[in-house]
Amino acid sequence: MSGSASWESHQVDQATAGEPDAARHRQLVAAFLAASRGGDFDALLTLLASDAVLRSDPTAAQSGASAARGAHAVARSFAGRAKAARPALIDGAPGLVWAPAGRVRVVFAFTIADGKIAAIDILADPEHLERLDLQLLAG
């Protein structure tokens, strides 16, 4: 599945989420960021679906982002990292961004299903990023 197609699926999932689900999704992303920054591998595993996937668009892949499949592989990709990531709303859905000097360079879009993080899409294509409604949050 392409990054664009997966992102469109993510948007549909988020658009149908009720307010309690939206609050839970924000909590999951915040907990993921904290566990990633702290290198808490076990905490990351509890947040990820067993079949979680990490996907990256071609621009992110060229910058070294690699795909991963399964909770252990995805957790290894993030444990001890994301120190510079910031919480954001991406088209209204909770996610993370890397925005040096306030300029968004990379978006981490989350797909949440059954109370777990099912997928993370790393998006870095500048043209795609320009089309997203991004709101940086404190944190």
N, C-alpha and C positions, 0 to 999 in steps of 0.2 A: 504494500500500500504506500503510496507516495505521501510525503509530508503534508501536502496540501489536502489530499483526500482524508488523511487521518485527522487533520485539524478541523475540517468540515464536520466530521463525525463527532469530534470533541465538542464543537459548538452546538450541535443538535442535542447531545447529552446534557450540556449545561443549560440550554434554553428550556428544557423540560423539568429542570430541578426546581423544587419548591424552596421557600426561604429556609426551613430547617436544614434541608440538604445543602443549600449554599453556605450556611454557617458551618456545617460539618466539613464541607470541602475546604473552606478557608482554614479551619483547624488542622486538617490533614496536611495541607501544603505548609503551614507554619511549623508543624511538628517535623515534617520532612526536612525543611530548611535547618532547623535546630539540630536534628540528628546528623545531617550531612556535615554541617559546620563542626560539630563536636566529634565527628568520627565514630559515632555510635552505631556500629554495624547491626547489632541486635535490634535496636529501635527502628532502623530503616527496614529491616525484614518484617517487623510487625505492621508497618504501614503499607507495604507492597503486596499486591496479589501474587500468589505463587507463580503465575504465568505472566507477570509484568514484563513489558517490553520498553526498551529505550530506542527511540528512532531519531535520526538526524537528517535534516535536509542536506542537499549536496554542498551548500556553502559551509554549513557547520562541519560536515564530514571532511572537507578540504582543510579546515582549521584544526583537525585532529579529533573531533567528536566521533565516537564509534558507537555502533549499535550494540545492544545487549538484549538477551532474552532470558527470562527467569529472574525471580526475586534476588537470588544470590548474586548473579552477574550485574544486575542493575544496582544493587546496594554497593557492590565493590566499585562501581563507576563513580559513586557519589560520596562514599565514606571519607571524611576528612577534607572534603572539597566544599565548593559553593561559598567560600568565605566572602567573596565579593558580590554574591547574588543578593538581590533585593526583592521583597514581595511586590507584587503588582496585580492589577486587574487587567486581563487580556480579553478584550471584547466582553467585559463584564464578569469573566470567570477568574478565580484565583489562580495565580501562577507565579513564576519568578522571572526576573530579568537580570542580565549583566549589563550595566549602564555606566561605563567609565565616564567621568566628567558630565554625568547626566544624560549622555546620549546612548540610547538603547542599541546594543550591538547583537545581543542574543536573547531569545525568549525561550523559557522552559514552560511548555504548555502541558497541563496534567489532564488525563482522562481518569475519572473516578467511577468505579462500579462496585456495587455491593459493599460500600464502606471502605474500600481499599484503593490504592493507586494502581490502576491497571496499565497505564502507559504514560510515558513522558516523551514529548516531541521537542527536540532542540531545533529551533528555527533561527537562522542567521542571514537568510537572503534579504538584502536591504530593500528590494522592491516589495517583498512579502511583508516585511516589518512595517513599511510605510502604510500598508492597507489595514493594519490592526489598530484597534482602539486601545491604546495602552495608558494606564494610569498607575504611576509609581506610588507605592505606599510606604509609610514609615516602617523601619525595621531593618 
